[in-house]
Amino acid sequence: MQLQAYYNAAGKDIDMRQLFKEDSGRFSKYSNALKLSSLDGKHSTELLIDYSKNCIDDKTFELLLSLAREAKLEEYREKMFTGEHINVTEDRAVLHVALRNVGNAPIYESGKDVMPDVNAVLDHMKEFSEEIRSGAWKGYTGERITDVVNVGIGGSDLGPVMVTDALKKYSQAGLNVHLSATLTARTWPRLSRISTLQDLFIIASKTFTTQETLTNAQSAKEWFLATAKDESHVAKHFVALSTNSEGVAAFGIDTKNMFQFWDWVGGRYSLWSAIGLSIAIFIGFDNFHALLEGGHAMDRHFRTAPLEENMPVILGLVGILYNNFYGAETQALLPYDHREVNYQTGPIIWGEPGTNGQHAFYQLIHQGTKLIPCDFIAPTHTLNPIGGGVHHDILLSNFFAQPEALMNGKSVEVARAEILKEGKLTSQSEIDALAPHKSFKGNRPTNSILVNKVIDPFALGALIALYEHKIFTQGAIWSVNTFSQEGVEEGKRLAKAILSELKAQGRIESHDSSTNGLINYYKQNRA
């Protein structure tokens, strides 16, 4: 492979500090002020994406683009947007892009345009969310709903948690949304403070057979009926996000209050679907729609921009460079706004809000032995009015400083000079002993994403879609089915079998000795 040959010959020794010295226009060459707007022009954002602080030169960039073309990324991308069954393990289309297709151009799955069904669900979500927010929807006693509890697991929880946390500024006073993957001992005290007269439970389960979610839903129902008494009252306080109308009706939920989604909606992409009902209630449907519009704007960019200007593609390719050539095993996402193959595939993604992370793990990134590429993300404006913006200036000063420090590093000689200047140590042996601990290598890669204005629903939608398409790009090049979850499904199948064994009498001998030992220990002590 040409890229591997170039990396072996020259790429691995690239020093980005030298690249900046040699090319005064490097920032302009390796950054993009990406302007995005909604189709009606009501919403817009600009993402300044700076990828100049990476170990790439013109040749590396050219070879990365060649790699994408060699992998037929553009063809694979088009297959997703046109409804081909690219999720081969489940023989399904991958059409989360249809959920935010606000332009309403037909998108076909197995010969059927999915957009009429998508729009019908959106209309249902709009009507229901506005009834809750206005107080038109009443509980069984005639009181308005004040607390909404979303009960879901995985993508049915993580997406809504992230979006509602990021967009708290857009919430409505007096209307609270609680998101619970599990109704645990930690969760119940919070729920016990909610009035059963004014609560609404959203049960999020596509099949309405997900064991964890239905167990939690049943517990919530029992908790509700302890006060409400009458099963008929369930219909005013429980709604379902599902496709299983029989299961929903058997639970006691009126199927008129069932919001549909489809098997071509992967769990990790489901916040754009009816799973986003809690988001629509929390921030209002117009803001939820703006979130969809932001995602759709990024979809249009990803689908149509040339590869050399395509930001999800470029970020994906840069990630592949570090993962497959430099041996990086993780990637950190650092927001500065408070609120089967024979090569490596997916890196571990992790992170923490910026200044908090600086006191936790940044030293590992600066001085550790592992290469950890980082994405820094910040808005130019804050939704937090406290201090007249001074807090945001402090945050942003760190946002600019940390990538610079990661690139430049500090030599032992510079560290030694700084120690001497401080004047606290005068002994040369003490200075020499301390200087290596105050030095760090530098040449650590970063991307910086600066959102012009605030992180509003449109901008957040664009950011989420940016990273979705980045991962799509990497999966296409690695020949990995990004949308498969066979390992997770196997775990679910085993859990179902083990659950029946936990209820059965006697010792279990049907697994390996470790699993048998753990199960039998649990059964013995549980009894």
VEXVEXGU-462358 format. One line per field, with one value per residue (C-alpha): residue in three letters; x, z, y. Coordinates in steps of 0.5 Angstrom, whole numbers, m for minus. Example, Ala and Ser with C-alpha at 12.3 -4.5 7.8 and 13.67 -1.06 7.14 Angstrom:
REM VEXVEXGU-462358
residuo = [ALA  SER]
xx = [25  27]
zz = [16  14]
yy = [m9  m2]
***
This chain:
REM VEXVEXGU-462358
residuo = [MET  GLN  LEU  GLN  ALA  TYR  TYR  ASN  ALA  ALA  GLY  LYS  ASP  ILE  ASP  MET  ARG  GLN  LEU  PHE  LYS  GLU  ASP  SER  GLY  ARG  PHE  SER  LYS  TYR  SER  ASN  ALA  LEU  LYS  LEU  SER  SER  LEU  ASP  GLY  LYS  HIS  SER  THR  GLU  LEU  LEU  ILE  ASP  TYR  SER  LYS  ASN  CYS  ILE  ASP  ASP  LYS  THR  PHE  GLU  LEU  LEU  LEU  SER  LEU  ALA  ARG  GLU  ALA  LYS  LEU  GLU  GLU  TYR  ARG  GLU  LYS  MET  PHE  THR  GLY  GLU  HIS  ILE  ASN  VAL  THR  GLU  ASP  ARG  ALA  VAL  LEU  HIS  VAL  ALA  LEU  ARG  ASN  VAL  GLY  ASN  ALA  PRO  ILE  TYR  GLU  SER  GLY  LYS  ASP  VAL  MET  PRO  ASP  VAL  ASN  ALA  VAL  LEU  ASP  HIS  MET  LYS  GLU  PHE  SER  GLU  GLU  ILE  ARG  SER  GLY  ALA  TRP  LYS  GLY  TYR  THR  GLY  GLU  ARG  ILE  THR  ASP  VAL  VAL  ASN  VAL  GLY  ILE  GLY  GLY  SER  ASP  LEU  GLY  PRO  VAL  MET  VAL  THR  ASP  ALA  LEU  LYS  LYS  TYR  SER  GLN  ALA  GLY  LEU  ASN  VAL  HIS  LEU  SER  ALA  THR  LEU  THR  ALA  ARG  THR  TRP  PRO  ARG  LEU  SER  ARG  ILE  SER  THR  LEU  GLN  ASP  LEU  PHE  ILE  ILE  ALA  SER  LYS  THR  PHE  THR  THR  GLN  GLU  THR  LEU  THR  ASN  ALA  GLN  SER  ALA  LYS  GLU  TRP  PHE  LEU  ALA  THR  ALA  LYS  ASP  GLU  SER  HIS  VAL  ALA  LYS  HIS  PHE  VAL  ALA  LEU  SER  THR  ASN  SER  GLU  GLY  VAL  ALA  ALA  PHE  GLY  ILE  ASP  THR  LYS  ASN  MET  PHE  GLN  PHE  TRP  ASP  TRP  VAL  GLY  GLY  ARG  TYR  SER  LEU  TRP  SER  ALA  ILE  GLY  LEU  SER  ILE  ALA  ILE  PHE  ILE  GLY  PHE  ASP  ASN  PHE  HIS  ALA  LEU  LEU  GLU  GLY  GLY  HIS  ALA  MET  ASP  ARG  HIS  PHE  ARG  THR  ALA  PRO  LEU  GLU  GLU  ASN  MET  PRO  VAL  ILE  LEU  GLY  LEU  VAL  GLY  ILE  LEU  TYR  ASN  ASN  PHE  TYR  GLY  ALA  GLU  THR  GLN  ALA  LEU  LEU  PRO  TYR  ASP  HIS  ARG  GLU  VAL  ASN  TYR  GLN  THR  GLY  PRO  ILE  ILE  TRP  GLY  GLU  PRO  GLY  THR  ASN  GLY  GLN  HIS  ALA  PHE  TYR  GLN  LEU  ILE  HIS  GLN  GLY  THR  LYS  LEU  ILE  PRO  CYS  ASP  PHE  ILE  ALA  PRO  THR  HIS  THR  LEU  ASN  PRO  ILE  GLY  GLY  GLY  VAL  HIS  HIS  ASP  ILE  LEU  LEU  SER  ASN  PHE  PHE  ALA  GLN  PRO  GLU  ALA  LEU  MET  ASN  GLY  LYS  SER  VAL  GLU  VAL  ALA  ARG  ALA  GLU  ILE  LEU  LYS  GLU  GLY  LYS  LEU  THR  SER  GLN  SER  GLU  ILE  ASP  ALA  LEU  ALA  PRO  HIS  LYS  SER  PHE  LYS  GLY  ASN  ARG  PRO  THR  ASN  SER  ILE  LEU  VAL  ASN  LYS  VAL  ILE  ASP  PRO  PHE  ALA  LEU  GLY  ALA  LEU  ILE  ALA  LEU  TYR  GLU  HIS  LYS  ILE  PHE  THR  GLN  GLY  ALA  ILE  TRP  SER  VAL  ASN  THR  PHE  SER  GLN  GLU  GLY  VAL  GLU  GLU  GLY  LYS  ARG  LEU  ALA  LYS  ALA  ILE  LEU  SER  GLU  LEU  LYS  ALA  GLN  GLY  ARG  ILE  GLU  SER  HIS  ASP  SER  SER  THR  ASN  GLY  LEU  ILE  ASN  TYR  TYR  LYS  GLN  ASN  ARG  ALA]
xx = [0  3  1  4  10  10  9  15  20  18  11  13  18  14  14  8  12  17  11  9  15  16  9  6  m1  m2  m8  m11  m10  m12  m18  m25  m30  m36  m42  m49  m56  m63  m67  m71  m66  m68  m63  m55  m48  m41  m36  m29  m25  m18  m14  m7  m4  m4  2  0  4  1  3  0  m7  m6  m5  m11  m16  m13  m15  m22  m23  m20  m25  m30  m33  m37  m41  m42  m44  m49  m52  m54  m57  m61  m64  m59  m59  m52  m53  m51  m51  m59  m60  m63  m62  m59  m63  m63  m61  m69  m71  m68  m69  m73  m73  m77  m74  m77  m72  m74  m73  m75  m79  m83  m82  m81  m82  m90  m89  m83  m87  m93  m89  m86  m93  m96  m89  m91  m98  m97  m91  m95  m100  m96  m92  m98  m102  m107  m106  m108  m107  m112  m114  m115  m108  m103  m96  m90  m85  m84  m80  m76  m75  m70  m64  m58  m59  m66  m63  m56  m58  m64  m59  m54  m58  m63  m57  m53  m60  m62  m63  m69  m73  m79  m80  m84  m83  m78  m75  m72  m68  m67  m64  m65  m70  m65  m64  m60  m66  m72  m71  m71  m78  m81  m81  m85  m93  m96  m102  m97  m92  m92  m88  m85  m83  m78  m77  m78  m80  m83  m80  m73  m72  m69  m74  m80  m78  m77  m83  m87  m84  m86  m93  m93  m91  m96  m102  m100  m103  m107  m110  m115  m111  m115  m111  m105  m107  m106  m99  m96  m94  m90  m84  m85  m88  m91  m98  m101  m95  m97  m104  m103  m99  m105  m102  m107  m104  m106  m101  m96  m90  m87  m80  m77  m72  m68  m66  m60  m60  m54  m58  m65  m65  m67  m73  m79  m74  m73  m80  m77  m73  m78  m82  m76  m74  m80  m82  m79  m73  m73  m74  m68  m64  m66  m65  m58  m57  m60  m55  m49  m52  m52  m45  m43  m46  m44  m38  m31  m27  m22  m27  m31  m30  m33  m29  m23  m24  m25  m18  m14  m17  m15  m8  m7  m11  m7  m1  1  m2  m6  m12  m16  m19  m21  m27  m26  m32  m30  m38  m40  m46  m26  m20  m12  m11  m14  m21  m25  m21  m24  m27  m27  m27  m29  m31  m25  m22  m25  m21  m15  m14  m16  m12  m9  m2  m3  m4  2  7  4  7  1  m1  m8  m11  m16  m22  m23  m30  m32  m37  m35  m41  m44  m51  m49  m50  m46  m40  m42  m38  m31  m32  m33  m26  m23  m26  m24  m17  m16  m19  m14  m8  m8  m8  m2  2  0  4  10  11  17  24  29  33  27  25  31  32  25  26  33  29  24  29  27  32  40  43  45  44  37  35  38  34  27  27  26  19  17  19  14  15  10  8  1  m4  m11  m17  m20  m28  m30  m38  m39  m45  m48  m49  m56  m61  m59  m51  m52  m55  m50  m44  m48  m48  m41  m39  m44  m41  m34  m35  m39  m32  m28  m32  m32  m25  m24  m29  m33  m40  m41  m48  m48  m49  m48  m44  m49  m55  m51  m50  m58  m59  m55  m58  m65  m63  m59  m65  m69  m63  m63  m70  m69  m68  m61  m54  m52  m47  m49  m43  m36  m33  m33  m40  m43  m39  m41  m48  m48  m45  m50  m56  m53  m53  m59  m63]
zz = [0  m2  5  9  4  5  13  13  9  12  15  22  23  21  26  25  29  23  18  21  20  13  11  13  10  13  17  11  7  13  16  13  16  14  13  14  14  14  7  9  11  18  22  20  24  22  24  24  23  24  23  21  28  25  23  16  10  3  1  7  5  m2  0  5  0  m5  0  1  m7  m7  m1  m6  0  m5  m8  m1  2  m4  m2  5  2  m3  2  0  5  8  15  12  18  19  12  13  10  15  14  20  15  13  20  19  11  12  5  4  m2  m3  0  m2  2  m1  m6  m2  0  7  8  9  15  18  17  20  26  26  26  32  36  35  37  43  45  44  48  54  54  54  59  55  56  63  68  71  76  71  73  68  67  70  70  64  65  59  61  55  55  50  44  47  53  51  46  49  55  51  47  53  57  52  51  58  56  51  57  59  67  71  66  68  64  67  63  66  63  69  75  81  88  85  81  86  91  85  82  89  89  83  84  81  79  74  71  65  63  56  55  49  46  39  40  47  49  51  58  62  59  60  67  69  66  70  76  74  73  80  83  79  81  88  88  82  84  77  71  66  69  66  59  61  64  60  52  48  43  39  33  37  38  41  47  48  49  53  58  58  54  49  42  40  44  41  37  31  29  24  24  19  25  29  36  37  31  34  38  31  31  36  41  41  44  51  47  43  50  54  48  44  38  34  37  36  28  28  31  25  20  23  22  15  13  15  11  5  6  7  1  m4  m2  m6  m1  m1  2  6  13  16  11  13  20  19  15  20  25  21  20  28  29  23  23  29  33  37  41  44  42  47  45  50  49  52  54  60  60  23  20  21  22  28  27  32  37  44  45  51  54  59  59  58  64  69  64  65  72  71  65  61  64  61  54  54  58  57  53  49  43  44  38  41  38  42  41  43  41  40  45  51  53  60  62  69  69  63  59  63  64  57  56  61  58  51  53  55  49  45  49  50  43  42  48  46  39  41  48  52  52  58  56  56  63  66  64  67  73  74  72  78  83  87  86  85  86  78  81  83  77  73  77  76  69  66  70  67  60  55  48  44  37  39  34  35  31  34  32  33  33  31  36  41  41  39  37  29  31  35  30  25  30  32  24  23  28  25  18  21  24  17  13  18  17  10  9  14  11  18  18  23  24  26  34  34  40  44  41  43  50  50  48  53  59  57  58  64  67  67  70  76  77  76  82  83  81  74  69  62  62  62  69  71  69  72  79  79  77  83  88  86  87  93  97  94  97]
yy = [0  7  10  5  6  13  13  8  12  19  20  17  22  28  34  39  44  44  44  50  54  51  53  60  58  51  54  56  50  45  48  49  54  50  54  50  53  50  49  55  59  60  57  57  55  56  50  52  46  46  40  43  41  34  30  30  34  34  27  24  28  26  19  19  21  16  11  13  12  6  3  6  11  15  9  6  13  13  6  9  15  11  5  m1  m6  m4  m7  m14  m18  m16  m15  m8  m1  4  10  15  20  19  21  28  29  35  37  31  28  21  15  8  2  m5  0  4  11  12  19  19  14  19  25  22  20  27  30  26  28  35  34  30  34  41  38  36  43  47  43  41  34  32  26  22  27  33  36  38  34  37  31  26  20  17  9  6  3  4  9  10  13  16  20  24  24  28  32  35  36  40  44  45  53  51  48  50  52  48  42  37  31  25  20  13  7  3  4  3  4  11  12  11  16  21  18  18  26  26  26  20  25  29  24  21  15  14  7  6  m1  m2  m9  m8  m14  m12  m15  m9  m4  m8  m10  m2  m1  m6  m3  4  2  m2  4  9  4  4  11  11  4  4  0  5  11  8  10  18  17  12  12  8  8  2  m2  m8  m5  m12  m12  m4  m5  m11  m7  m2  4  6  5  12  14  9  13  8  7  2  m3  1  6  3  4  9  13  13  20  23  18  17  16  24  25  26  31  35  35  38  43  44  41  47  46  39  40  45  39  35  41  41  34  34  40  36  30  34  37  29  27  32  35  33  28  34  39  34  35  28  24  28  27  20  19  23  18  12  15  15  8  4  7  11  5  10  6  12  18  24  29  35  40  47  49  46  43  m19  m16  m17  m9  m5  m2  2  6  7  14  18  25  30  37  41  45  39  34  38  37  29  26  32  30  23  26  31  26  19  14  13  17  20  24  29  33  40  43  50  55  62  65  62  61  62  70  69  74  78  73  73  65  63  67  63  57  59  61  54  51  55  54  46  44  49  46  39  41  45  41  43  41  39  46  50  47  48  55  56  53  57  64  62  62  57  52  54  48  45  38  40  43  38  33  37  39  32  32  39  37  34  31  35  34  31  31  35  38  44  45  52  53  60  63  58  51  51  46  47  47  41  37  38  36  30  28  30  25  20  20  20  13  11  13  9  3  4  4  m2  m6  m6  m7  0  m2  m9  m11  m19  m19  m15  m19  m25  m23  m21  m29  m31  m27  m29  m37  m35  m32  m38  m42  m37  m38  m46  m50  m54  m53  m50  m54  m52  m47  m46  m47  m40  m38  m44  m42  m35  m37  m42  m38  m32  m37  m40  m34  m31  m36]
***
